[in-house]
């Protein structure tokens, strides 16, 4: 029996289809590739959160901005039930970039999101996450595509979880 490939948690699509993890974020997590822009790094970091690849999060976080964060600290946190990622905007210049996104998850009170503008720098021939500015989550409208990438409208899917 053929098992369906794991779809990448970052929600990246190619030709209208969700990309398999093995062809998307896994090469970054395994250290086979480096992200070539801030959005790719942010997507791979989101996937690392979902899949609890905590060492990757430390390895891609600029050392000057870690503030005592370690793999052990991340390992001790309770696992979050991530639902989906929405990239709102992405910009980069030669050595700086930013990505604004909402990372949706199920919380005790229902559906919620981390709405952040993440900042990145290009140093030592690679992109690094530095810091982020948090905003209030903006839920999708009823008839928009669902945040979980199910292909359904939000009102027919995760809206009922919020």
Secondary structure, DSSP 8 states (H G I E B T S, - for coil): ------B-TT--EETTEE-BGGGTTHHHHTTS---SSHHHHHHHHHHHHHTT-HHHHHHTB-GGG-TT--HHHHHHS---EEEEEEEEEEEE-SSEEEEEEEEEEEETTEEEEEEEEEEEEEETTEEEEEEEEEE------TTSB-TT--SSBGGGTGGGG-
